[in-house]
Amino acid sequence: MPRSRKPHSKNACSRKSRRGAVTVEFAVAFPILLLFTFAGIEFSRVNMIRNTAINAAYEGARQGIVPGATSAECEQAAMQLLGFVDISGGTADVSPSTIKPDTESVTVTVTVPITSANSFITPQYFVGRQIVTSVTLPREATF
């Protein structure tokens, strides 16, 4: 008895006709995946810079509330904390500029620009912006 040939299965035909569909789907989906990945990295870095700026302003103000502290010590404490996270171009401003024994409170304002030096990748969403944070603490009383 002669064997009859099996007709081609539907799966074999449909697999050949869909061969290019996977490539097209990848070409459409991959740029979107990259967009979300790099946006997530940039948003995470900006959030880290923001948190570091808040901590730097707090530490600078904390340094200034101690009796005998100077505004230079406040600025140095804030800038040192920015340096730990490798943030460049940041500034710390202390108010009042001269801390006297009768000064009631100390305010430290930290400003950090969002540049390529402060980012893991070239910033696309926050380019040209600055993070500005300020902390005011009352001074300790001297007896």
N, C-alpha and C positions, 0 to 999 in steps of 0.2 A: 504494500500500500504506500503510495506516495504521500509524503508529508505535505501538508499545505502550509504555505507561509502565513505567518500571523501578520495581520495588518499593523501598521505603525500605531503605537499607542498615542493617545491624545497628549499625554504628559511630554513625550519627546518632541512633539510639534510645538506645543506651547512654550516649552523651555527654550527652544531655538528662537522663537519669535520674541521672547522677553529678554534675550541676552543683553541688549543695549539699554533696557529699562533700569537696570541696577546702576549703570554708569550715569545715566541722567539723574536719577534720584540722589546719588552721591554728590554730583556736581551742584545740585540745588541745596542739599542739606549741609554740606561741609562748610561753606562760607558762613552760614547761620550759626553753626556750632562754634566756629572760630570767633565770631562776633561776641557770642555769649561768654566764651572762655576769657578773651582779653578784656571784656568789660568787667567781668567778675574780678579779675586780677587788679584792674585799675581801681575799682570801687573799694576793694579790700585795702589797697595801699593808701588811698586817700583817707579811709576810716582809721587806719593805723596812725597816719600823720596827725589827724584830728585828735585822737586820744593822747598821743604823745605831746601835742601842743597844750592840751588841757593839763596834763600832768606837769609839764615844764612850768606853766604859769603858776600852778599850785605850789610846786617846790620852791620857785623863786619868791613867791609871797610868804611862804612859810619861813624861808631864810630871813626875810625882812622883818618879821614880827618879834624876833628875839632882841632884847635890849643890847644896844651897841652895834647893831648890824648897819651895814652901809648899802646904798643902792647898787654899788659895783658887785657886792657879794650876791645880791638878789639876781642880778643879770647873769653873773657867772654860773649860779646854780641852775638857772633856766637853760642857758646855752649848753651846759654840760649834759643835761638830760636830752636835749635835741641831738647832740653829738653821738650819744649812745645808739641811736637808731639811724645814724648816718644821714641826717637831714641837713642840707646846706642852704644857705641864703636866709635862714630864719633870723629874726631879731626879737629882742626882749626889751621892753621899755618899762621903767619903774617910775611910779608916781607916789609920792613926791620924789623929785630928783635928789634931794638931800633929806635923809631920815634923821630927825632930831628927837631928843628924849620926849618931847610933848606931842609928837606925831601920833594921831589916833589910829590910822589904818594905812596899810600899804597895798597898792594895786600894781600888779604885774600884767602887762599885755604882751602876748607872744603872737608874732605874725610869721607865717610860713607860706612862701609862694609855691604853687604847684607847677613845677618845671620838670624837664626830663632828668635833671640831676636828682630829683626827689622821687622818682618813679622807677618801677622795674621795667616798664615799657614806655615808649613815647606817649605822653598823655593825649588823649583825643577828646575826652568829655569835659575835663576840668582845666584845660590849658588856659593860662592867663589869669586864673583865679588865685585867691589867697585864703588861707585859713587864719582867722583872727579870733583869739580867745583871751579872756581877761578874768583874773581872780583877785578879789579884794578880801583881805583878812584884817581883823582888828589887832592892834599891837598888844603885847603883854604889858601888864602894869608893872612899873618899877616901884620899889619901896624905899 
